[in-house]
Amino acid sequence: MINNFITDQKAKLTVEGKTYEFPVIIGSEGEKAIDIRSLRQETGYITLDTGFMNTGSCGSEITFLEGSNGILNYRGYTIEDLAENCSFVEVAYLLLHDNLPTQAELDHFKMLLSRFALIHEDLIHFFDHFPPNASPMAILSSMVNSLSNFYPEMTENPLENIDKNAARLISKVRTIAACTYKKSLGSPLVYPRHDLSYCGNFLNMMFDSPVKPYKVNKEVVAALNKILILHADHEQNCSTSTVRLVGSARVNLYASISAGISALWGPLHGGANQAVIEMLEAIYNEDGNYNKYIERAKDPNDPFRLVGFGHRVYKNYDPRAKIIKKACDEVLAILKTSDPLLDIAKELEEVALNDDYFIKRNLYPNVDFYSGIVYRAIGIPTNMFTVMFALGRLPGWIAHWKEMWDDPNWRIGRPRQVYVGPKKRPFVPVEERG
């Protein structure tokens, strides 16, 4: 994979008076990398790159992200085209198969999702043993890990029937997520229906009740489809890298995905949209004066930062935010939701889009800002936001696990370190230690 893009160019490195040459790799979208796989062998040196911000861990054909110009493509298709024209199920198929499905392929994939929608009845009993206030992410991670015991054939032949197993996982995680919510309420579980779409099914399992049937709203389904598409993959982020690193030890798909869920759980990764709502609640509970918080955000001596504005990767406008903003406006207009937190959010958005301070610093509302608003508007509780993120990211995780497993350049992940602890010390028996 990487070897196909090695060029005739060489990068020169001089160490202790001796010059070494290393191949230069240019990706299909023009990204340049210096291939240092032989660095330690040739020079005795390693590189130090805290957080791996300048280190490519693999070659990948799945997602291209270019933050300076706000570009995000899945398998060569722009996120704008996919979000406008595709369902989440189509995009999941694309990530897994490297091509958009034909109608026959899509029908077959939908059939698999429908076939595997139920979870084993023994798994349902697992919910009873979590405390009532258990984190939905802890439950999701545990349940996904447990799936390897119910489907052991995945361990024996990892890439055999990978499509069937991917569909099984994508379908069952949706059911597990909805069951987690119902159990937290003490409400009866709602089983999946064959006549509903992927997103429609999820919403029905979340909100249907024997005493108050849920009506699936097509506009809400469309908005949820878009959110899941926008979250379906995002290159080598923390959780995706975790899935690849764990999987590199030849760990089964379910355990690798479980590790990715745990990584996503972190407030600096998947918890950002939850943090948006918590910030809005803090503003509302104090006095509702959002202008005070805007001034605090502008004060260089104040550690406060507005959550949901700007992005670590995108130095321009997050392309996903443009798409989800439109969906957010449509959902709020249709549902006619009356919520003071949403009112504050709209005011903050208006300021950020028009204030020179935010514009000059590219602190635009990002995808987490809008997704949190949409989730709240359609009734998804705050503690389920990161679960929703995991539901969307699942096809990307599976695609990366599959790509990593089948990569001829595969190596077990084993980062190096620079040891900075004490040098060798003489051992002192306990009775002589002062």
C-alpha positions in Angstrom: 0.0 0.0 0.0 2.6 2.6 1.1 5.2 1.1 -1.1 3.2 1.9 -4.2 3.7 5.6 -3.5 7.4 5.7 -2.8 9.1 8.3 -5.2 12.6 8.8 -6.5 13.0 11.7 -4.1 15.1 11.3 -1.1 15.3 13.1 2.2 18.7 13.6 3.7 19.4 13.5 7.4 22.9 14.2 8.9 23.6 12.6 12.2 27.0 12.9 13.9 28.6 14.0 10.6 27.2 11.1 8.6 24.4 11.7 6.0 21.6 9.2 5.5 18.9 9.1 2.8 15.3 8.1 3.3 12.6 7.6 0.7 9.9 10.2 0.2 6.3 9.0 -0.1 3.6 11.1 -1.8 0.1 10.1 -1.2 -2.7 10.1 -3.9 -3.8 13.6 -2.7 -0.3 15.0 -2.6 0.5 14.4 1.1 4.3 14.1 1.6 6.0 11.8 4.1 9.5 10.7 4.9 9.7 7.0 5.2 11.8 6.5 8.4 11.0 2.8 8.9 14.8 2.0 8.7 15.9 5.0 10.8 16.8 3.1 14.0 18.5 0.3 12.2 20.6 2.6 10.1 21.4 5.4 12.6 20.6 4.1 16.1 18.3 7.0 16.6 14.5 7.2 17.0 12.1 10.1 16.5 10.3 11.8 19.4 6.8 13.0 18.5 4.5 13.4 21.5 0.9 12.7 20.6 2.1 11.5 17.1 1.1 14.8 15.6 3.7 14.5 12.8 3.9 10.7 12.5 2.0 8.6 10.0 1.2 5.2 11.4 -0.1 3.6 8.2 -1.1 4.1 4.7 -4.9 4.1 4.3 -7.4 4.2 1.4 -10.4 5.1 3.5 -10.5 8.8 4.4 -8.7 11.9 3.2 -8.8 14.9 5.5 -7.1 18.2 4.8 -7.7 20.7 7.6 -6.3 23.9 6.0 -9.0 23.9 3.3 -11.8 22.1 5.2 -11.7 19.0 3.0 -13.2 15.6 4.1 -13.6 12.7 1.6 -14.6 9.1 2.2 -13.1 6.8 -0.5 -12.7 9.8 -2.8 -16.3 11.1 -2.4 -16.8 14.5 -0.7 -18.6 14.6 2.6 -20.9 17.1 1.0 -22.0 14.8 -1.8 -22.5 11.8 0.6 -24.5 13.7 3.2 -26.7 15.2 0.6 -27.4 12.1 -1.5 -26.8 9.0 0.6 -28.2 7.2 3.6 -26.0 6.2 6.5 -26.3 2.5 5.4 -24.9 3.4 1.9 -22.0 5.3 3.5 -21.3 2.4 5.8 -21.2 0.1 2.8 -18.8 2.5 1.0 -16.4 2.6 3.9 -16.4 -1.2 4.2 -16.2 -2.0 0.4 -14.4 0.9 -1.3 -17.4 1.5 -3.6 -21.0 2.8 -3.3 -23.4 -0.1 -3.5 -25.5 -1.0 -6.5 -29.2 -1.4 -5.7 -28.8 -5.2 -5.4 -25.8 -4.8 -3.0 -27.6 -2.2 -0.9 -30.7 -4.5 -0.7 -28.5 -7.4 0.5 -26.7 -5.2 3.0 -30.0 -3.9 4.4 -31.2 -7.5 4.6 -28.2 -8.4 6.7 -28.8 -5.4 9.0 -32.4 -6.5 9.5 -31.4 -10.2 10.0 -28.9 -9.4 12.7 -30.9 -6.6 14.5 -31.9 -8.7 17.5 -29.4 -9.3 20.3 -29.1 -12.7 22.1 -31.6 -13.0 24.9 -28.7 -13.9 27.3 -27.2 -10.5 26.5 -30.3 -8.7 27.6 -29.8 -10.2 31.0 -26.4 -8.4 31.2 -28.2 -5.1 31.5 -29.7 -6.2 34.9 -26.2 -6.4 36.5 -25.1 -2.8 35.8 -26.0 -0.2 38.5 -28.9 2.1 37.6 -26.6 5.1 37.0 -24.0 3.2 35.0 -22.5 5.1 32.1 -24.0 4.1 28.7 -20.5 4.1 27.3 -19.3 1.6 29.9 -22.3 -0.6 29.1 -21.7 -0.3 25.3 -18.0 -1.2 25.6 -18.7 -4.2 27.8 -21.5 -5.5 25.7 -19.6 -5.2 22.4 -16.6 -7.0 24.0 -19.0 -9.8 25.1 -20.2 -10.3 21.5 -16.9 -12.2 20.7 -18.2 -15.0 23.0 -21.5 -15.3 21.2 -19.9 -15.3 17.8 -16.5 -17.1 18.2 -16.2 -17.9 14.5 -14.9 -14.3 14.1 -11.9 -15.2 16.1 -11.1 -18.3 14.1 -11.4 -16.8 10.6 -11.1 -13.0 11.0 -11.6 -11.9 7.4 -13.9 -14.8 6.4 -17.5 -13.4 6.1 -16.2 -10.0 7.3 -19.2 -8.3 5.5 -21.7 -10.4 7.5 -19.9 -9.8 10.7 -19.6 -6.1 10.0 -23.4 -5.9 9.3 -24.0 -7.9 12.5 -22.0 -5.5 14.6 -23.4 -2.3 13.0 -26.9 -3.6 13.5 -26.5 -5.0 17.0 -24.7 -1.9 18.4 -27.8 0.1 17.4 -30.0 -2.3 19.4 -27.7 -2.3 22.4 -27.6 1.5 22.5 -31.4 1.7 22.4 -31.7 -1.0 25.1 -29.2 0.8 27.3 -31.4 3.9 27.2 -34.6 1.9 27.9 -33.0 0.1 30.8 -31.8 3.4 32.4 -35.5 4.4 32.5 -36.7 1.1 33.7 -38.9 1.0 30.6 -39.8 -2.1 28.6 -37.4 -2.9 25.7 -38.6 -2.2 22.1 -37.5 -4.7 19.6 -36.4 -3.7 16.0 -38.9 -3.7 13.2 -38.2 -5.0 9.7 -40.3 -2.3 8.1 -38.3 0.7 9.3 -35.0 2.1 8.1 -31.8 1.9 10.1 -32.2 5.3 11.7 -36.0 5.0 11.9 -35.6 1.7 13.7 -33.2 3.2 16.2 -35.5 6.2 17.0 -38.4 3.8 17.4 -36.5 1.5 19.8 -35.5 4.6 21.8 -38.8 6.4 22.1 -41.7 4.0 21.4 -43.8 3.0 24.4 -46.8 0.7 25.0 -48.6 3.7 26.5 -47.4 6.3 23.9 -46.6 5.0 20.5 -43.8 6.8 18.7 -44.3 8.3 15.3 -41.2 8.2 13.2 -40.6 11.7 11.7 -39.0 11.6 8.2 -37.2 14.9 8.8 -35.7 13.7 12.1 -34.7 10.5 10.4 -33.0 12.5 7.6 -31.1 14.7 10.2 -30.0 11.6 12.1 -28.7 10.0 8.9 -26.7 13.1 8.2 -25.2 13.2 11.7 -24.1 9.6 11.5 -22.6 10.1 8.0 -20.6 13.1 9.2 -19.2 11.0 12.1 -18.7 7.8 10.1 -14.9 8.3 9.9 -12.3 10.9 10.5 -8.9 9.5 9.6 -6.4 8.5 12.3 -8.1 10.1 15.4 -7.6 8.8 18.9 -10.3 6.1 18.8 -9.5 4.9 15.3 -5.8 4.7 16.1 -6.8 2.7 19.2 -8.8 0.2 17.1 -5.8 -0.2 14.8 -3.3 -0.5 17.6 -5.3 -3.1 19.6 -6.1 -4.9 16.4 -2.5 -5.0 15.4 -2.0 -7.6 18.2 -4.4 -9.7 16.2 -7.2 -9.1 18.6 -10.7 -9.9 17.3 -12.9 -7.3 15.8 -15.3 -7.0 18.8 -12.5 -6.5 21.4 -10.8 -3.9 19.1 -14.1 -2.0 18.6 -14.7 -2.1 22.4 -11.3 -0.5 22.9 -12.2 2.2 20.4 -15.4 2.9 22.3 -13.4 3.3 25.5 -11.1 5.8 23.7 -14.1 7.7 22.3 -15.4 8.0 25.9 -12.8 10.6 26.7 -14.1 14.2 27.1 -11.4 15.4 24.8 -12.6 13.1 22.0 -16.2 11.9 21.8 -17.5 13.8 24.8 -17.4 17.2 23.1 -21.0 17.4 22.0 -22.1 16.5 25.6 -19.8 19.2 26.9 -21.6 21.7 24.6 -25.0 21.0 26.3 -23.3 21.1 29.8 -21.9 24.5 28.9 -25.3 25.8 27.8 -26.8 24.5 31.0 -24.2 26.3 33.1 -25.0 29.6 31.3 -28.7 29.1 31.7 -28.5 28.1 35.4 -26.3 31.1 36.3 -28.4 33.9 34.7 -28.7 33.1 31.0 -26.3 36.0 30.1 -24.3 34.4 27.3 -22.6 37.8 26.5 -20.7 37.4 29.7 -19.3 34.1 28.5 -18.4 35.5 25.2 -16.4 38.2 26.8 -14.7 35.6 29.1 -13.8 33.6 25.9 -12.1 36.7 24.5 -10.1 37.4 27.7 -6.6 35.9 27.2 -6.2 35.8 31.0 -9.4 33.7 31.5 -9.0 29.9 31.0 -12.7 29.7 30.0 -13.2 28.5 26.4 -16.5 28.2 24.5 -17.1 24.5 23.9 -18.0 23.5 20.3 -16.2 26.3 18.5 -13.1 25.7 16.4 -11.4 22.4 15.7 -8.0 21.0 16.3 -7.6 19.7 12.7 -9.7 22.2 10.6 -8.0 25.6 10.4 -10.9 26.7 8.3 -14.6 26.0 8.7 -15.4 22.4 9.6 -17.1 21.1 6.4 -19.3 18.9 8.5 -20.6 21.9 10.5 -22.0 23.5 7.3 -24.0 20.4 6.6 -25.3 19.8 10.1 -26.2 23.4 10.6 -28.7 23.2 7.8 -30.1 19.9 9.2 -30.2 21.5 12.7 -32.2 24.5 11.4 -34.6 22.2 9.6 -35.2 20.0 12.6 -35.8 22.9 15.0 -38.2 24.5 12.6 -40.2 21.3 12.1 -40.3 20.2 15.8 -41.0 23.8 17.0 -39.0 22.9 20.1 -39.2 25.4 23.0 -36.0 25.1 25.0 -34.1 27.9 26.6 -30.8 26.0 26.1 -31.4 25.9 22.3 -32.2 29.6 22.4 -28.8 30.3 24.0 -27.1 28.1 21.5 -28.6 30.0 18.6 -27.5 33.3 20.1 -23.9 32.0 20.6 -23.9 30.8 17.0 -25.0 34.2 15.7 -22.3 35.9 17.6 -19.6 33.5 16.5 -20.5 33.7 12.8 -20.4 37.5 12.8 -17.9 38.6 15.5 -14.4 39.5 14.1 -12.7 38.0 17.1 -14.1 34.5 16.3 -13.9 35.0 12.5 -10.2 35.9 12.6 -9.4 33.0 14.8 -11.5 30.5 12.8 -13.6 29.8 15.9 -16.7 28.8 14.0 -19.3 26.4 15.5 -18.1 22.9 14.8 -20.0 19.6 14.2 -20.1 18.9 18.0 -21.9 22.2 18.6 -24.7 21.4 16.2 -25.0 17.7 16.8 -25.6 18.3 20.5 -28.4 20.7 19.7 -30.0 18.3 17.3 -29.8 15.4 19.8 -31.3 17.5 22.5 -34.1 18.7 20.2 -35.1 15.1 19.2 -35.1 13.9 22.8 -31.8 12.0 23.2 -30.4 12.5 26.7 -27.1 14.1 27.2 -25.4 11.0 28.6 -26.3 9.2 25.3 -24.5 11.7 23.1 -21.2 9.8 23.0 -23.0 6.6 22.3 -24.5 8.3 19.3 -21.0 9.3 18.2 -19.9 5.6 18.5 -22.9 4.5 16.5 -21.8 6.8 13.7 -18.1 6.0 13.9 -18.6 2.2 13.9 -18.4 1.6 10.1 -15.1 3.6 10.0 -13.6 1.6 12.9 -14.5 -1.6 11.2 -13.1 -0.5 7.9 -9.8 0.5 9.5 -9.6 -2.8 11.4 -10.2 -4.7 8.2 -7.7 -2.6 6.3 -5.1 -3.0 9.0 -5.6 -6.8 9.2 -5.2 -7.2 5.5 -2.2 -4.8 5.1 1.0 -6.4 3.8 2.9 -3.8 5.7 1.2 -4.8 9.0 3.4 -4.8 12.1 2.2 -5.0 15.7 2.0 -1.5 17.2 5.0 -0.9 19.4 6.0 2.8 19.8 9.4 3.6 21.2 10.2 6.0 24.0 13.0 8.2 25.3 13.9 7.1 28.8 14.5 10.0 31.1 14.4 8.2 34.5 17.3 7.6 36.9 20.4 5.8 35.7 21.4 2.5 37.0 21.5 2.5 40.8 23.0 0.1 43.3 20.5 -2.0 45.1 20.2 -1.4 48.9 18.7 -4.1 51.2 15.7 -2.9 53.1 17.4 -2.9 56.5 20.0 -0.5 55.2 17.7 2.0 53.6 17.6 5.3 55.5 
